[in-house]
Amino acid sequence: MRKIIALSTLLALGALGMACGDAANTNTAANNANRTVANALNQANAATANAVNQIQSAANQVNAAASQVNAAASNVANAAKPANATVSNANANAKP
């Protein structure tokens, strides 16, 4: 009877040891999976931040170009003022 109890105890301890070993492997796998997910999220966040920076840079360049176009249009309008005045004077003087 003592041999059976000792053998049963040994088997129970062995099963417990195997269960604990499996739990450790499961925790390691879960930790590895969590690390992989965290790395993927970090990469996605970095890519998103980079894309936002590039979009902002492009918007800044478009705004700078629009400012230059507006300045050029203003210069053209100012340059045309004397010619328009001359035409207006000529029209006023050319009375039928």
Secondary structure, DSSP 8 states (H G I E B T S, - for coil): -HHHHHHHHHHHHHHHHHHHHHHHHHHHHHHHHHHHHHHHHHHHHHHHHHHHHHHHHHHHHHHHHHHHHHHHHHHHHHHHHHHHHHHHHHHHH---
